[in-house]
Amino acid sequence: MPKTILYLFVLIIGSSCSSVKYYIVRHAEKETTTTGTVMSTPNDPPLSAAGRVRAIELRETLKNKGIQYIFSTKTIRTISTAEPLNDLQGNTQIELYNTKDSLDFLIDKLKSIRKGNSLIVGHSNTVDDIVNRLCGQVKIAADLNDGEYDNLFVIKIKGKKIIFDKRKYGYPSNP
């Protein structure tokens, strides 16, 4: 009987110490128009050549990080940023979220994840909101600059402890 109780105690303590990590990025560089050209989807541009390279660099950065969930808005550029990692893993479906309504649904869903890490791809005007709401305090004071694409924000939650880390990935962008 004592071994059974000890085993249950270790099991309970071990499960309460599990942690999750959220990797939050802005979509990679988007295609822009030049004078005299017309983009077929001006409100939803695809990634530029530099953006496609950055998406591959994101895959390489996160490929061994235990990503089990990938979240993206419904735009071409955010989905395309997440696809190389999604394709590499082969078993992850990109879950789409809508920033127009509110981020409540996304934040609630992220906070309900108890095991496995997540990649969240957002926009220059939503990444700060996602990070701050997951941390429960302001970690990013304002929207990202339009030229910032190389930030990788990592939030680790272990029990009630929240650890925030701002990293860079890929080649430096020009904010």
N, C-alpha and C positions, 0 to 999 in steps of 0.2 A: 504493500500500500504506500509506504513512504516514497518509493521510486516513481510511482504513478503521479503523486502530488508534485514531486520535484519536476518531473517531465512537463506537467501541465503549467507549472509556474514559469519554466523556461520558455515554453511555447507562447504563453501570454506576453511575457516580457519581450520576447523576440519580435512578436507581431506588432507590438505597440511602438517599437523602435524603427519600423520601416519608414523609408523616406521616398519622396517623389521629387523629381526635378522638372522644371518648366524651362524650356529654351525658347526665348521670344526674339523674333527678328522682324525687321521690316522687309517687305518684298525686295528682290534684287532690282538692279537698274532697269528702268523701263525705256522702251523705244520712244523717241521724240521726233517730231516733224521738223523739217527744215523749210525754209521759205520756198514756196512754190510746190510743196508736196502735200498730199492729202493722205491721212491715215484712215484705213477702213473702219477702225473702231476707236475713234478719238477719245471716248470716255473710258475705254477699257483697253489700253495699249498692251501689247505683248512685251516680253523682255527683250532688251537689246542684246547684241552679241556679248557685251560685258556682263550683262545680267545673267545670261545663260552660263557663262563661266563662273560667276559668283554662286549660282545655284548648285553647280557641281562642287565648288569649294565648300559650300554648306554641307552637302552630302558627305564629303570627306571628313569634315570636322565632327560631324555627329554620328557617323556610321557605327561607332562602337559605344555609343552612349545609352543604349537600352531604350531607344525611342519606340514606344508601343502605340502612341496616339499622335496623329498629325491633324492640326486644325488650320483652316485657311478661310479667308473671305471668298466670295464667289467671283473674284476677278481673275482674269487671265494671268496677270503678273504674280499674284500671290500663289495661285495653284501651280504655276510654272516654277516658282521658287521652291516649292515643296516636293514636286514630282521626282527629281533625281533621287532623293532619299527614299521616298515612297517606292519607287521602282526597284531600288537596290534591295529593300527589305521584302518586297513582294507579298507581304501578308498584312499590310496596313492599309486601311482605307482613309483617304483624306476626308475629314468631317468638315463640312462647310458651315460657317456661321455668318450672320448678317449684322453688320455694324450700324445699319440705318435705324433699326428698332432700338436696340440697346445692347450693351455687353453683358447684361445680367445673366442671360442664358449661358453664355460661354463661361463666365466666371464661376457660376454655380456648377456647371459640368466639370470644369477643371478641378474645383475644390472637392468634388465627389470622387476623384480618382485617388485610390489608396495605394496602388502599386503600379509601377511602370512610369516611364518618363514621357514627356510630351513636347512636341514642337508646335509653336503657335506662330503663324505668319500673318502679320498685320500691315498697317500703313503708317506713314509718318505721323498722322494725327490720332492713331489709336494705340500704338505700342506703349506710350507713356501711361495711358489709362489702364491697360491690361496689367502692366508691371505694378503700378501703384495699388491697384485693387487687390492683386494677389498678395502683395506685401503688407497690405493694411496701413500703409503710410507712403508719403511721397518719396520716391527714389529718383524719379525723372521729373524735373520741374515743369517741362513744357513739351509741346510737340517736337519731334525730331526735325532738324534742318532738312531742306529739300534734297540736298546732296549727300546725306548720310545713309549709307547702305551697309557699312561694315560692322555695325554693332551686333553683339550677341549677348543678350541679357539672360542670366541664369538665376533662377530662384529655386533654392532647395528648401523643402519643408520636411522637417523631421519632428513629429509630434507637434508641439506648439512653437518650436524654434524655426525661424525663417532666416535664411542666409541669402543675401543678394550679391551678385557679382556681375560687373560690367566687363565684357571681354570684346575683343575684335577678332574677326575672321576674314580670310581672303586678303586681297590686296587693299591698301588704304583707299577709302573713298574721299571725295573732295567736298566737304560740307560747305 
